[in-house]
Amino acid sequence: MIKVLSLASLALVSTVSFAGLSGPYETRVDASSMTGKAVASKEAAYAAGRQMLMNVNNQSSYELSRSISRNSHDFVDKRSFEVLDSQVTVKEVLTSEGDIAYQPVMNIRYTYRYRDRD
């Protein structure tokens, strides 16, 4: 009987302490933009943008959490990052020499889990 009570108590304490460590996470959907290097043609800018998309889509959750800049001070689950949508546009820019250049801009919509630090 004592063994059964001890085992039940141990299971209860383990469950409560494990639940306390996980904490109440919430899910957030956010967006970010990344710009590439300006190049001489639209085709080259789209090619660079396509490469940027492939790089982001091939990253693990942890790598994605490191490459996206966020302004949050919350505790973030770095294994929960997931890309929801991504697209590339090309922006026309004027260089300091007066030439027109094309810059790829990648917009990413992603989700992750976080917990407030309060």
For each residue, the residues with C-beta under 8 A, 3 or more apart:
1: 4 5
2: 5 6
3: 6 7
4: 1 7 8
5: 1 2 8 9
6: 2 3 9 10
7: 3 4 10 11
8: 4 5 11 12
9: 5 6 12 13
10: 6 7 13 14
11: 7 8 14 15
12: 8 9 15 16
13: 9 10 16 17
14: 10 11 17 18
15: 11 12 18 19
16: 12 13 19 20
17: 13 14 20 21
18: 14 15 21 22
19: 15 16 22
20: 16 17 23
21: 17 18
22: 18 19 25
23: 20 75 115
24: 115
25: 22 77 113 114 115
26: 113 114 115 116
27: 80 111 112 113 114
28: 111 112 113 114
29: 84 109 110 111
30: 70 109 110 111 112
31: 107 108 109 110
32: 68 69 70 107 108 110
33: 105 106 107 108
34: 52 56 105 106 108
35: 91 103 104 105 106
36: 45 48 49 52 103 104 105 106
37: 48 103
38: 45 93 95 101 102 103
39: 44 45 48 101 102 103
40: 44 99 101 102
41: 44 45 102
42: 45 46 90 102
43: 46 47
44: 39 40 41 47 48 102
45: 36 38 39 41 42 48 49 90 102 103 104
46: 42 43 49 50 88 90 104
47: 43 44 50 51
48: 36 37 39 44 45 51 52 104
49: 36 45 46 52 53 88 89 90 104 105 106
50: 46 47 53 54 88
51: 47 48 54 55
52: 34 36 48 49 55 56 88 104 106
53: 49 50 56 57 86 88 106
54: 50 51 57 58
55: 51 52 58 59
56: 34 52 53 59 64 67 83 86 106 108
57: 53 54 83 86
58: 54 55
59: 55 56 63 64 67
60: 63 64
61: 64 65 78 79 80 81 82
62: 65 66 78 79 81
63: 59 60 66 67
64: 56 59 60 61 67 68 81 82 83 110
65: 61 62 68 76 78 81 112
66: 62 63 78
67: 56 59 63 64
68: 32 64 65 81 108 110
69: 32
70: 30 32 76
71:
72: 76 114
73: 117
74: 114 115 116 117
75: 23 114 115 116 117
76: 65 70 72 80 112 113 114
77: 25 80 112 113 114 115
78: 61 62 65 66 81
79: 61 62
80: 27 61 76 77 111 112 113
81: 61 62 64 65 68 78 110 111 112
82: 61 64 110 111 112
83: 56 57 64 86 108 109 110
84: 29 109 110 111
85: 108 109
86: 53 56 57 83 106 107 108 109
87: 106 107
88: 46 49 50 52 53 104 105 106 107
89: 49 104 105 107
90: 42 45 46 49 102 103 104 105
91: 35 102 103 104 105
92: 100 101 102 103
93: 38 100 101 102 103
94: 98 99 100 101
95: 38 98 99 100 101
96:
97:
98: 94 95
99: 40 94 95
100: 92 93 94 95
101: 38 39 40 92 93 94 95
102: 38 39 40 41 42 44 45 90 91 92 93
103: 35 36 37 38 39 45 90 91 92 93
104: 35 36 45 46 48 49 52 88 89 90 91
105: 33 34 35 36 49 88 89 90 91
106: 33 34 35 36 49 52 53 56 86 87 88
107: 31 32 33 86 87 88 89
108: 31 32 33 34 56 68 83 85 86
109: 29 30 31 83 84 85 86
110: 29 30 31 32 64 68 81 82 83 84
111: 27 28 29 30 80 81 82 84
112: 27 28 30 65 76 77 80 81 82
113: 25 26 27 28 76 77 80
114: 25 26 27 28 72 74 75 76 77
115: 23 24 25 26 74 75 77
116: 26 74 75
117: 73 74 75
118:
